[in-house]
Amino acid sequence: MTVNPGVEYQLAEEGFQNASTAEEKLKALQKMWSTVPKHKSSEGLQRQIKQKLSKYKNLLRKEKSFKRGSSSLSIKKEGSATISILGAPNSGKSTLLKKLTNSNVLIADYPFSTVKPEVGILNYKGILLQIIEIPAITENFEETEKGPMYLAIIRMSDVLVVMNQDLKLIKKELKNNDIHVKSLIVDKDEELEKVRDKIWNSLGLIKVYTKQPGKKFEYPPLSLKKGDTVRELAERVHKDFVKNFKFARIWGKSAKFEGQRIGIDHKLRDEDIVEFHTS
């Protein structure tokens, strides 16, 4: 007899894979448990779900305990995206953070010099990106004193920059903690501009400029998701722009010709310039 978990279970499992917090993962696991077929052939699957339920209940308790007891590990999301730098001891995490953001971080030649998450802001062509250096990843990371809180930060990240040292250990710890965030492998000696571009290209974002009629485009640009249209841009610029929209003109990669007149559903591309005309 096969398990045949059914559509509801499969949707719950997909929700578990995509969840970005321990709380969301726990809710998805509870749904998986309630929808998994309860028969002999599914006993192995049931056992796996029960083990993960226990793990995430414990993880959530630890997270809540840290949040009550310490504000130093609470990090507010800033900028258009959050990127976490992961690595083993002395892998070059702090050096990369300093190069990317000019942050005043301790760089030492002894292991575990980073004792708490360090935060900086990367200005990528006018778009601000939050960069967080996570203290060194070790074996059984979730069982370390502050591991659950560091894992919570990793889960809420949009992209992980993983230093090219002890990759096997880091991949194992991410897998053991059901973390499926997009990852970039970076060498500590890699050219800085190349790293900056790799981070930006992995985010699925575009930079779009706006301008007023008869004037130059405005800086800094706004960040949008790939596939967004003039409508999403209008909503970002002003709450009344959609309601009062007449047409827009566009310059850039998505234009058939410079200054093309377009409608609100025109799909934008990176570095487009949009001029709004409203009633």
VEXNUTI-112726 format. One record per residue: x, y, z of N, C-alpha, C in turn; residue in three letters. Coordinates in nm, 3 decimals, decimal comma. Layout:
// residues N
       n.x       n.y       n.z      ca.x      ca.y      ca.z       c.x       c.y       c.z   resn
         X         Y         Z         X         Y         Z         X         Y         Z    ala
...
END
This chain:
// residues 279
       n.x       n.y       n.z      ca.x      ca.y      ca.z       c.x       c.y       c.z   resn
     0,085    -0,120     0,000     0,000     0,000     0,000     0,088     0,125     0,000    met
     0,056     0,219    -0,090     0,130     0,345    -0,093     0,065     0,447     0,000    thr
     0,138     0,555     0,029     0,087     0,655     0,123    -0,027     0,736     0,064    val
    -0,010     0,786    -0,062    -0,111     0,869    -0,127    -0,164     0,978    -0,034    asn
    -0,083     1,078     0,000    -0,122     1,176     0,101    -0,235     1,270     0,063    pro
    -0,263     1,288    -0,065    -0,375     1,373    -0,104    -0,335     1,518    -0,124    gly
    -0,427     1,594    -0,186    -0,399     1,733    -0,225    -0,379     1,822    -0,103    val
    -0,464     1,808    -0,002    -0,453     1,894     0,117    -0,318     1,878     0,185    glu
    -0,273     1,755     0,195    -0,142     1,730     0,256    -0,032     1,791     0,171    tyr
    -0,040     1,773     0,040     0,063     1,826    -0,050     0,070     1,979    -0,041    gln
    -0,045     2,045    -0,031    -0,047     2,190    -0,016     0,016     2,232     0,118    leu
    -0,014     2,155     0,224     0,044     2,185     0,355     0,194     2,165     0,354    ala
     0,240     2,062     0,284     0,384     2,036     0,273     0,453     2,147     0,194    glu
     0,387     2,195     0,089     0,442     2,307     0,012     0,450     2,432     0,099    glu
     0,345     2,452     0,183     0,346     2,565     0,276     0,460     2,555     0,375    gly
     0,491     2,434     0,419     0,603     2,412     0,512     0,735     2,449     0,446    phe
     0,753     2,406     0,321     0,878     2,436     0,249     0,897     2,586     0,229    gln
     0,786     2,657     0,205     0,794     2,799     0,175     0,789     2,888     0,298    asn
     0,757     2,831     0,415     0,744     2,911     0,537     0,877     2,976     0,574    ala
     0,869     3,101     0,621     0,992     3,174     0,653     1,013     3,194     0,802    ser
     0,922     3,144     0,886     0,939     3,153     1,030     0,907     3,018     1,094    thr
     0,958     2,998     1,216     0,930     2,874     1,288     0,780     2,860     1,315    ala
     0,714     2,972     1,342     0,570     2,969     1,369     0,491     2,924     1,246    glu
     0,528     2,977     1,130     0,462     2,937     1,006     0,488     2,791     0,975    glu
     0,610     2,745     1,000     0,643     2,605     0,975     0,564     2,513     1,068    lys
     0,547     2,555     1,194     0,471     2,474     1,290     0,325     2,462     1,246    leu
     0,266     2,570     1,201     0,127     2,567     1,154     0,112     2,474     1,034    lys
     0,210     2,480     0,943     0,207     2,393     0,825     0,221     2,246     0,867    ala
     0,308     2,219     0,963     0,326     2,082     1,013     0,198     2,030     1,078    leu
     0,131     2,116     1,153     0,005     2,076     1,217    -0,100     2,040     1,111    gln
    -0,100     2,117     1,001    -0,191     2,086     0,891    -0,151     1,956     0,823    lys
    -0,021     1,933     0,809     0,027     1,807     0,750    -0,016     1,689     0,836    met
    -0,004     1,705     0,968    -0,043     1,597     1,059    -0,192     1,567     1,051    trp
    -0,272     1,671     1,038    -0,418     1,651     1,035    -0,466     1,591     0,902    ser
    -0,385     1,602     0,797    -0,428     1,555     0,665    -0,354     1,430     0,617    thr
    -0,248     1,389     0,686    -0,176     1,270     0,642    -0,262     1,145     0,667    val
    -0,268     1,052     0,572    -0,345     0,928     0,592    -0,288     0,850     0,711    pro
    -0,375     0,800     0,796    -0,333     0,725     0,916    -0,350     0,576     0,891    lys
    -0,252     0,516     0,823    -0,252     0,371     0,803    -0,108     0,320     0,809    his
    -0,092     0,190     0,803     0,038     0,128     0,828     0,147     0,176     0,733    lys
     0,112     0,195     0,606     0,215     0,233     0,509     0,263     0,377     0,528    ser
     0,190     0,457     0,606     0,231     0,595     0,629     0,296     0,615     0,765    ser
     0,325     0,505     0,836     0,380     0,517     0,971     0,513     0,591     0,973    glu
     0,598     0,565     0,871     0,726     0,636     0,864     0,707     0,785     0,846    gly
     0,614     0,823     0,759     0,585     0,964     0,735     0,526     1,029     0,859    leu
     0,435     0,957     0,926     0,376     1,010     1,049     0,484     1,036     1,155    gln
     0,579     0,943     1,164     0,687     0,956     1,262     0,772     1,080     1,232    arg
     0,803     1,102     1,104     0,881     1,220     1,064     0,808     1,350     1,101    gln
     0,678     1,354     1,076     0,601     1,474     1,107     0,598     1,499     1,257    ile
     0,579     1,394     1,336     0,575     1,408     1,482     0,709     1,459     1,535    lys
     0,817     1,407     1,479     0,950     1,453     1,522     0,970     1,602     1,490    gln
     0,925     1,644     1,371     0,939     1,784     1,334     0,845     1,872     1,415    lys
     0,726     1,822     1,447     0,635     1,898     1,533     0,701     1,927     1,667    leu
     0,763     1,825     1,725     0,831     1,841     1,854     0,945     1,941     1,841    ser
     1,022     1,928     1,733     1,136     2,016     1,711     1,093     2,162     1,699    lys
     0,990     2,190     1,621     0,951     2,329     1,598     0,874     2,389     1,717    tyr
     0,806     2,307     1,793     0,746     2,358     1,916     0,855     2,403     2,012    lys
     0,960     2,322     2,023     1,073     2,357     2,110     1,147     2,480     2,058    asn
     1,166     2,487     1,926     1,235     2,600     1,864     1,157     2,729     1,886    leu
     1,025     2,723     1,875     0,942     2,841     1,893     0,946     2,888     2,038    leu
     0,949     2,794     2,131     0,960     2,831     2,273     1,091     2,906     2,299    arg
     1,201     2,855     2,241     1,331     2,920     2,260     1,332     3,060     2,199    lys
     1,273     3,074     2,080     1,268     3,205     2,014     1,192     3,305     2,101    glu
     1,076     3,264     2,152     0,995     3,354     2,234     1,067     3,390     2,363    lys
     1,141     3,294     2,418     1,217     3,318     2,540     1,324     3,422     2,517    ser
     1,395     3,413     2,403     1,499     3,511     2,371     1,441     3,649     2,346    phe
     1,326     3,653     2,279     1,263     3,781     2,249     1,221     3,854     2,377    lys
     1,176     3,777     2,476     1,138     3,837     2,605     1,261     3,884     2,682    arg
     1,370     3,806     2,671     1,485     3,833     2,756     1,590     3,925     2,697    gly
     1,588     3,946     2,564     1,694     4,027     2,504     1,645     4,097     2,379    ser
     1,670     4,227     2,373     1,635     4,304     2,254     1,752     4,311     2,157    ser
     1,870     4,267     2,201     1,990     4,281     2,117     1,985     4,192     1,994    ser
     1,902     4,087     1,997     1,893     3,997     1,883     1,773     4,028     1,795    leu
     1,698     4,130     1,830     1,582     4,168     1,751     1,626     4,262     1,639    ser
     1,605     4,219     1,516     1,650     4,297     1,401     1,529     4,335     1,316    ile
     1,510     4,464     1,298     1,400     4,514     1,216     1,443     4,511     1,070    lys
     1,356     4,459     0,984     1,388     4,455     0,841     1,389     4,597     0,786    lys
     1,493     4,627     0,708     1,508     4,757     0,646     1,544     4,739     0,499    glu
     1,522     4,843     0,421     1,561     4,840     0,281     1,467     4,755     0,196    gly
     1,507     4,733     0,072     1,423     4,660    -0,023     1,434     4,509    -0,010    ser
     1,537     4,460     0,058     1,555     4,316     0,077     1,654     4,294     0,191    ala
     1,650     4,174     0,248     1,742     4,137     0,355     1,828     4,019     0,311    thr
     1,959     4,036     0,323     2,056     3,934     0,283     2,140     3,896     0,404    ile
     2,149     3,768     0,435     2,232     3,722     0,547     2,360     3,658     0,495    ser
     2,472     3,691     0,560     2,600     3,630     0,527     2,627     3,516     0,624    ile
     2,649     3,396     0,572     2,675     3,278     0,654     2,814     3,225     0,625    leu
     2,873     3,164     0,727     3,004     3,103     0,706     3,054     3,035     0,832    gly
     3,155     2,954     0,814     3,223     2,889     0,926     3,315     2,992     0,993    ala
     3,375     2,959     1,108     3,470     3,051     1,172     3,584     3,091     1,078    pro
     3,621     3,219     1,082     3,731     3,273     1,001     3,714     3,249     0,850    asn
     3,591     3,260     0,803     3,566     3,238     0,660     3,562     3,368     0,581    ser
     3,572     3,483     0,649     3,573     3,610     0,579     3,441     3,684     0,580    gly
     3,347     3,643     0,667     3,215     3,707     0,673     3,225     3,856     0,708    lys
     3,300     3,886     0,814     3,310     4,025     0,861     3,379     4,115     0,758    ser
     3,480     4,062     0,693     3,549     4,139     0,589     3,454     4,172     0,475    thr
     3,372     4,074     0,434     3,277     4,097     0,326     3,172     4,200     0,368    leu
     3,120     4,190     0,490     3,022     4,287     0,538     3,080     4,428     0,534    leu
     3,202     4,442     0,582     3,266     4,574     0,584     3,285     4,630     0,443    lys
     3,326     4,544     0,349     3,345     4,588     0,212     3,214     4,628     0,146    lys
     3,109     4,552     0,174     2,980     4,579     0,110     2,911     4,702     0,166    leu
     2,928     4,726     0,296     2,845     4,828     0,363     2,924     4,937     0,434    thr
     3,056     4,923     0,441     3,140     5,017     0,519     3,105     5,016     0,668    asn
     3,050     4,905     0,716     3,016     4,893     0,858     3,142     4,885     0,943    ser
     3,133     4,938     1,063     3,245     4,934     1,157     3,237     4,805     1,238    asn
     3,284     4,696     1,177     3,276     4,565     1,243     3,416     4,517     1,280    val
     3,421     4,431     1,382     3,549     4,374     1,425     3,593     4,268     1,326    leu
     3,717     4,283     1,277     3,776     4,181     1,190     3,900     4,128     1,261    ile
     3,896     3,999     1,293     4,006     3,940     1,371     4,048     3,809     1,308    ala
     4,171     3,765     1,341     4,221     3,641     1,285     4,198     3,521     1,377    asp
     4,114     3,542     1,480     4,080     3,431     1,568     3,932     3,395     1,545    tyr
     3,893     3,267     1,571     3,756     3,224     1,542     3,655     3,285     1,637    pro
     3,529     3,293     1,590     3,414     3,338     1,670     3,429     3,482     1,718    phe
     3,491     3,566     1,636     3,504     3,707     1,674     3,370     3,780     1,662    ser
     3,279     3,728     1,576     3,144     3,784     1,566     3,056     3,715     1,670    thr
     3,014     3,790     1,772     2,939     3,730     1,884     2,790     3,763     1,877    val
     2,750     3,847     1,784     2,609     3,878     1,764     2,591     3,918     1,618    lys
     2,468     3,915     1,566     2,449     3,957     1,426     2,492     4,102     1,405    pro
     2,570     4,125     1,300     2,613     4,259     1,264     2,535     4,304     1,141    glu
     2,488     4,428     1,142     2,398     4,476     1,037     2,460     4,595     0,963    val
     2,448     4,596     0,832     2,491     4,709     0,751     2,395     4,728     0,635    gly
     2,409     4,840     0,564     2,324     4,870     0,449     2,411     4,882     0,323    ile
     2,378     4,804     0,223     2,443     4,810     0,093     2,362     4,901     0,002    leu
     2,426     5,003    -0,052     2,361     5,091    -0,148     2,395     5,041    -0,288    asn
     2,298     4,975    -0,351     2,322     4,922    -0,485     2,253     5,012    -0,587    tyr
     2,329     5,104    -0,643     2,279     5,195    -0,746     2,153     5,268    -0,701    lys
     2,151     5,305    -0,572     2,038     5,380    -0,519     1,937     5,297    -0,444    gly
     1,943     5,165    -0,456     1,852     5,076    -0,383     1,922     5,028    -0,257    ile
     1,858     5,046    -0,142     1,919     5,008    -0,015     1,883     4,864     0,020    leu
     1,985     4,785     0,051     1,968     4,644     0,085     2,029     4,618     0,223    leu
     1,955     4,551     0,308     2,002     4,520     0,443     2,090     4,394     0,440    gln
     2,211     4,405     0,493     2,305     4,292     0,498     2,329     4,257     0,644    ile
     2,309     4,129     0,679     2,328     4,084     0,817     2,433     3,973     0,821    ile
     2,535     3,994     0,901     2,635     3,888     0,922     2,592     3,803     1,041    glu
     2,572     3,676     1,017     2,533     3,580     1,122     2,659     3,523     1,186    ile
     2,664     3,513     1,321     2,780     3,448     1,385     2,807     3,309     1,325    pro
     2,929     3,265     1,338     2,976     3,144     1,269     2,884     3,023     1,289    ala
     2,856     2,955     1,178     2,776     2,833     1,179     2,861     2,718     1,231    ile
     2,805     2,640     1,323     2,875     2,526     1,381     2,786     2,402     1,375    thr
     2,844     2,289     1,407     2,769     2,163     1,411     2,652     2,174     1,509    glu
     2,536     2,120     1,468     2,415     2,124     1,552     2,384     2,267     1,596    asn
     2,379     2,356     1,498     2,366     2,499     1,525     2,240     2,533     1,604    phe
     2,131     2,459     1,577     2,004     2,490     1,645     2,009     2,460     1,795    glu
     2,109     2,381     1,836     2,119     2,344     1,978     2,210     2,438     2,056    glu
     2,277     2,531     1,987     2,360     2,628     2,057     2,270     2,728     2,129    thr
     2,328     2,802     2,221     2,248     2,891     2,307     2,159     2,988     2,227    glu
     2,217     3,054     2,128     2,141     3,154     2,053     2,109     3,109     1,911    lys
     2,139     2,983     1,883     2,114     2,928     1,750     1,971     2,948     1,700    gly
     1,868     2,921     1,784     1,730     2,939     1,736     1,700     3,080     1,687    pro
     1,755     3,180     1,756     1,730     3,318     1,713     1,805     3,350     1,584    met
     1,929     3,301     1,573     2,004     3,324     1,450     1,934     3,255     1,331    tyr
     1,880     3,136     1,354     1,808     3,065     1,249     1,683     3,141     1,208    leu
     1,618     3,208     1,304     1,500     3,288     1,272     1,536     3,402     1,178    ala
     1,653     3,463     1,199     1,699     3,571     1,110     1,729     3,515     0,971    ile
     1,793     3,399     0,967     1,825     3,336     0,838     1,697     3,306     0,760    ile
     1,596     3,255     0,830     1,470     3,220     0,763     1,400     3,340     0,701    arg
     1,410     3,454     0,767     1,338     3,572     0,715     1,417     3,645     0,607    met
     1,535     3,595     0,573     1,618     3,658     0,471     1,563     3,628     0,331    ser
     1,590     3,719     0,239     1,549     3,699     0,099     1,653     3,618     0,022    asp
     1,780     3,634     0,061     1,890     3,562    -0,003     1,998     3,537     0,102    val
     2,068     3,424     0,091     2,181     3,394     0,177     2,310     3,401     0,096    leu
     2,408     3,472     0,149     2,542     3,472     0,090     2,626     3,377     0,175    val
     2,669     3,266     0,117     2,740     3,162     0,190     2,887     3,165     0,151    val
     2,975     3,184     0,251     3,118     3,187     0,224     3,168     3,048     0,183    met
     3,258     3,047     0,086     3,304     2,921     0,026     3,408     2,851     0,113    asn
     3,365     2,811     0,231     3,451     2,737     0,324     3,361     2,650     0,410    gln
     3,396     2,524     0,426     3,313     2,429     0,502     3,169     2,429     0,452    asp
     3,153     2,428     0,319     3,020     2,432     0,259     2,936     2,312     0,300    leu
     3,000     2,199     0,315     2,927     2,076     0,351     2,858     2,094     0,485    lys
     2,927     2,153     0,582     2,869     2,177     0,714     2,751     2,274     0,705    leu
     2,770     2,382     0,634     2,665     2,484     0,627     2,542     2,430     0,556    ile
     2,561     2,360     0,445     2,448     2,301     0,373     2,373     2,201     0,461    lys
     2,450     2,125     0,539     2,389     2,027     0,629     2,304     2,097     0,735    lys
     2,355     2,205     0,794     2,280     2,276     0,898     2,154     2,342     0,841    glu
     2,164     2,396     0,719     2,046     2,454     0,656     1,941     2,346     0,627    leu
     1,985     2,232     0,577     1,893     2,123     0,548     1,829     2,070     0,676    lys
     1,909     2,052     0,781     1,856     2,000     0,907     1,751     2,091     0,969    asn
     1,757     2,220     0,933     1,662     2,316     0,989     1,560     2,363     0,886    asn
     1,546     2,283     0,778     1,442     2,305     0,678     1,444     2,447     0,623    asp
     1,563     2,498     0,597     1,578     2,633     0,542     1,604     2,622     0,392    ile
     1,514     2,683     0,314     1,521     2,671     0,168     1,534     2,807     0,101    his
     1,599     2,901     0,169     1,621     3,034     0,114     1,725     3,025     0,001    val
     1,705     3,104    -0,104     1,800     3,106    -0,215     1,940     3,141    -0,164    lys
     2,042     3,066    -0,209     2,178     3,084    -0,159     2,275     3,115    -0,272    ser
     2,373     3,202    -0,242     2,482     3,233    -0,332     2,613     3,190    -0,267    leu
     2,698     3,123    -0,340     2,828     3,083    -0,289     2,929     3,190    -0,328    ile
     3,000     3,245    -0,230     3,093     3,355    -0,254     3,230     3,321    -0,195    val
     3,335     3,346    -0,271     3,471     3,326    -0,222     3,519     3,455    -0,154    asp
     3,595     3,442    -0,048     3,639     3,560     0,028     3,727     3,654    -0,054    lys
     3,788     3,603    -0,161     3,873     3,686    -0,246     3,802     3,730    -0,374    asp
     3,672     3,703    -0,382     3,598     3,737    -0,503     3,587     3,888    -0,520    glu
     3,590     3,934    -0,643     3,583     4,077    -0,672     3,454     4,136    -0,616    glu
     3,465     4,249    -0,547     3,353     4,308    -0,475     3,236     4,343    -0,567    leu
     3,264     4,405    -0,680     3,156     4,444    -0,772     3,081     4,321    -0,823    glu
     3,154     4,213    -0,841     3,091     4,089    -0,887     2,996     4,036    -0,779    lys
     3,037     4,045    -0,652     2,952     4,000    -0,542     2,827     4,087    -0,533    val
     2,845     4,219    -0,545     2,731     4,312    -0,540     2,630     4,278    -0,650    arg
     2,681     4,254    -0,771     2,593     4,223    -0,883     2,522     4,088    -0,863    asp
     2,597     3,990    -0,810     2,536     3,858    -0,785     2,421     3,869    -0,686    lys
     2,442     3,950    -0,581     2,336     3,969    -0,481     2,213     4,031    -0,547    ile
     2,234     4,141    -0,620     2,121     4,209    -0,683     2,047     4,118    -0,781    trp
     2,122     4,048    -0,865     2,060     3,964    -0,967     1,983     3,846    -0,908    asn
     2,014     3,809    -0,785     1,946     3,696    -0,722     1,813     3,735    -0,656    ser
     1,788     3,865    -0,643     1,674     3,912    -0,564     1,542     3,916    -0,640    leu
     1,548     3,913    -0,772     1,425     3,922    -0,848     1,362     4,060    -0,843    gly
     1,446     4,163    -0,831     1,398     4,301    -0,825     1,444     4,379    -0,947    leu
     1,378     4,493    -0,970     1,420     4,586    -1,074     1,424     4,727    -1,016    ile
     1,506     4,812    -1,078     1,517     4,953    -1,040     1,440     5,036    -1,142    lys
     1,349     5,121    -1,095     1,270     5,204    -1,186     1,276     5,350    -1,139    val
     1,303     5,440    -1,233     1,309     5,583    -1,203     1,178     5,650    -1,245    tyr
     1,143     5,759    -1,178     1,029     5,840    -1,219     1,079     5,979    -1,259    thr
     1,000     6,048    -1,338     1,034     6,184    -1,377     0,907     6,266    -1,397    lys
     0,921     6,394    -1,384     0,813     6,487    -1,414     0,833     6,541    -1,555    gln
     0,723     6,577    -1,623     0,735     6,628    -1,760     0,832     6,747    -1,768    pro
     0,924     6,739    -1,865     1,018     6,847    -1,887     1,137     6,848    -1,794    gly
     1,146     6,747    -1,706     1,256     6,743    -1,610     1,334     6,613    -1,624    lys
     1,452     6,607    -1,561     1,532     6,485    -1,559     1,471     6,384    -1,463    lys
     1,510     6,258    -1,480     1,457     6,156    -1,390     1,507     6,177    -1,248    phe
     1,428     6,130    -1,153     1,457     6,152    -1,011     1,540     6,036    -0,954    glu
     1,630     6,072    -0,864     1,716     5,974    -0,797     1,690     5,984    -0,647    tyr
     1,684     5,875    -0,573     1,713     5,737    -0,614     1,594     5,669    -0,683    pro
     1,620     5,557    -0,747     1,510     5,481    -0,809     1,427     5,409    -0,703    pro
     1,316     5,352    -0,747     1,233     5,267    -0,661     1,257     5,121    -0,700    leu
     1,247     5,032    -0,603     1,262     4,889    -0,633     1,124     4,825    -0,647    ser
     1,110     4,744    -0,750     0,988     4,669    -0,775     1,025     4,524    -0,803    leu
     0,927     4,436    -0,801     0,951     4,297    -0,836     0,953     4,283    -0,988    lys
     1,034     4,188    -1,036     1,032     4,158    -1,179     0,890     4,119    -1,219    lys
     0,842     4,173    -1,328     0,706     4,144    -1,372     0,606     4,249    -1,330    gly
     0,646     4,341    -1,240     0,554     4,448    -1,198     0,526     4,543    -1,314    asp
     0,414     4,611    -1,303     0,368     4,701    -1,408     0,369     4,846    -1,361    thr
     0,326     4,935    -1,451     0,314     5,077    -1,416     0,217     5,094    -1,299    val
     0,117     5,007    -1,289     0,021     5,015    -1,178     0,091     5,002    -1,041    arg
     0,179     4,902    -1,028     0,252     4,884    -0,901     0,341     5,004    -0,871    glu
     0,402     5,059    -0,975     0,486     5,178    -0,956     0,400     5,296    -0,911    leu
     0,287     5,315    -0,975     0,198     5,426    -0,939     0,153     5,416    -0,794    ala
     0,123     5,294    -0,749     0,081     5,274    -0,610     0,192     5,312    -0,513    glu
     0,317     5,290    -0,553     0,430     5,324    -0,468     0,454     5,475    -0,463    arg
     0,430     5,543    -0,575     0,463     5,686    -0,583     0,362     5,770    -0,506    val
     0,232     5,746    -0,530     0,130     5,827    -0,463    -0,003     5,752    -0,466    his
    -0,078     5,758    -0,358    -0,202     5,681    -0,346    -0,306     5,720    -0,451    lys
    -0,299     5,845    -0,504    -0,399     5,891    -0,601    -0,357     5,868    -0,746    asp
    -0,234     5,821    -0,769    -0,185     5,809    -0,906    -0,264     5,706    -0,987    phe
    -0,306     5,598    -0,925    -0,382     5,497    -0,997    -0,521     5,551    -1,031    val
    -0,585     5,612    -0,935    -0,720     5,665    -0,954    -0,723     5,774    -1,062    lys
    -0,620     5,858    -1,065    -0,618     5,972    -1,158    -0,532     5,948    -1,282    asn
    -0,491     5,823    -1,302    -0,399     5,791    -1,413    -0,465     5,816    -1,549    phe
    -0,394     5,889    -1,639    -0,437     5,906    -1,777    -0,350     5,821    -1,869    lys
    -0,220     5,843    -1,861    -0,124     5,764    -1,938     0,015     5,790    -1,879    phe
     0,114     5,718    -1,929     0,252     5,741    -1,888     0,340     5,736    -2,012    ala
     0,457     5,796    -2,001     0,558     5,783    -2,106     0,677     5,711    -2,047    arg
     0,746     5,636    -2,131     0,853     5,551    -2,079     0,978     5,556    -2,165    ile
     1,092     5,552    -2,100     1,223     5,542    -2,163     1,293     5,421    -2,102    trp
     1,361     5,342    -2,181     1,434     5,229    -2,125     1,411     5,099    -2,199    gly
     1,445     4,990    -2,136     1,445     4,858    -2,200     1,306     4,810    -2,241    lys
     1,202     4,851    -2,168     1,068     4,802    -2,202     0,998     4,888    -2,305    ser
     1,061     4,998    -2,347     1,000     5,089    -2,444     1,031     5,046    -2,587    ala
     0,933     5,054    -2,675     0,957     5,028    -2,817     1,037     5,143    -2,878    lys
     1,015     5,263    -2,825     1,092     5,381    -2,865     1,090     5,478    -2,748    phe
     1,189     5,566    -2,740     1,202     5,656    -2,627     1,082     5,750    -2,616    glu
     1,027     5,758    -2,495     0,911     5,844    -2,472     0,780     5,782    -2,515    gly
     0,778     5,650    -2,535     0,656     5,581    -2,578     0,542     5,606    -2,479    gln
     0,423     5,630    -2,532     0,304     5,646    -2,449     0,251     5,506    -2,414    arg
     0,228     5,481    -2,286     0,188     5,347    -2,240     0,071     5,355    -2,143    ile
     0,007     5,240    -2,122    -0,103     5,230    -2,027    -0,056     5,178    -1,892    gly
    -0,149     5,166    -1,801    -0,116     5,131    -1,662    -0,073     4,986    -1,646    ile
    -0,105     4,900    -1,744    -0,069     4,759    -1,733     0,060     4,724    -1,807    asp
     0,134     4,826    -1,850     0,262     4,803    -1,918     0,362     4,742    -1,820    his
     0,427     4,634    -1,861     0,523     4,565    -1,775     0,659     4,634    -1,781    lys
     0,715     4,661    -1,664     0,840     4,737    -1,654     0,963     4,646    -1,654    leu
     1,077     4,706    -1,689     1,204     4,635    -1,684     1,307     4,719    -1,609    arg
     1,418     4,656    -1,575     1,521     4,720    -1,494     1,571     4,850    -1,559    asp
     1,577     4,956    -1,478     1,627     5,088    -1,516     1,537     5,164    -1,613    glu
     1,410     5,125    -1,623     1,314     5,205    -1,697     1,294     5,340    -1,629    asp
     1,256     5,439    -1,709     1,221     5,573    -1,657     1,076     5,600    -1,696    ile
     0,993     5,635    -1,597     0,849     5,650    -1,621     0,807     5,793    -1,586    val
     0,731     5,851    -1,677     0,676     5,985    -1,657     0,524     5,972    -1,649    glu
     0,463     6,008    -1,537     0,320     5,993    -1,518     0,245     6,117    -1,567    phe
     0,128     6,094    -1,626     0,036     6,200    -1,663    -0,099     6,167    -1,600    his
    -0,150     6,256    -1,516    -0,274     6,231    -1,443    -0,376     6,341    -1,473    thr
    -0,500     6,312    -1,440    -0,607     6,408    -1,465    -0,622     6,503    -1,345    ser
END
